[in-house]
Amino acid sequence: MQQSKLDSSPIVYYTSENKCGEWIVFLHAAFVDHKMFQSQIEYFQGKYNILAVDIIGHGKSTDTERGDSLANMAVWIYDIMKAEKIDKAHIAGVSLGAVLAQDFANRYPESVNSLACFGGYDINNFDEKMQKKNSASQMLMMLRAFVSIKWFAKANKKISAFSPQAQNDFYNMNVQFPKKSFLYLASLGSMVNVFQTKQRTYPLLIGCGEFDIPGERKEVERWKSREPQAKVVIFENAGHCVNMDVPRKFNEVMEEFWADHKRCQSKDR
């Protein structure tokens, strides 16, 4: 993967280009970095062009300036795509990445080939009671982190992954998360219930693991009820970060989803 960074943003990003495929943009979960998609990068890089980013405050995207915020991610991703001459891409996000994927799709729908969100929620129709509950849980986790990032990572890996291997991989990334980067997560609420969902011009895939955090499966079901055209997948033997728990199955699902999109495009021509 080629590492790059634009002068106009703090975001470090990685590309793998084969010159002949469509583009995929991978957006990772909180407290880790782009390497959570390592299995997907290895599998898809010969078939698709890949763009993976380190979200602000994560990985190598820590050289920030005053005023930089998580709320700027959509603009920064769009600028990166323009710099790399990417007109459209398949956007795939997990957890925090699913929120950012939707925010990008809200702002730049013309740049989206498809949207896939896992372990997330519909940011355009998010229940305020659930939002307050999530905020309280996040505050408790933050307090753990300020006491000890290792203590935080040890607890967080059990919430974020199901398989022992995925938990270990998540932990090894999580312990590198800088405590000061928690401040960037404070602007997460600024993306919620801002836009009204319009008729999508691209396919939508939503899902979670069968052992995901409490309430996640109901969120997926509620989202599906609002957008019945969306495809839904519940991954067996997986927790919150489904792509890490069951990478082979995840890759198969994504490959089929993107192939269906390509077939539909061919029929429309």
Secondary structure as UniProt FT lines:
FT   STRAND          2..5
FT   TURN            7..8
FT   STRAND          12..16
FT   STRAND          23..27
FT   TURN            30..31
FT   HELIX           34..37
FT   HELIX           38..44
FT   TURN            45..47
FT   STRAND          49..53
FT   TURN            56..57
FT   TURN            59..62
FT   TURN            66..67
FT   HELIX           70..72
FT   HELIX           73..83
FT   TURN            84..85
FT   STRAND          89..94
FT   HELIX           96..107
FT   HELIX           109..111
FT   STRAND          112..118
FT   TURN            123..124
FT   HELIX           128..147
FT   HELIX           149..160
FT   HELIX           164..174
FT   TURN            175..176
FT   HELIX           179..191
FT   TURN            192..193
FT   STRAND          204..209
FT   TURN            210..211
FT   TURN            214..215
FT   HELIX           216..226
FT   TURN            228..229
FT   STRAND          231..235
FT   TURN            236..237
FT   HELIX           242..245
FT   HELIX           247..268
//
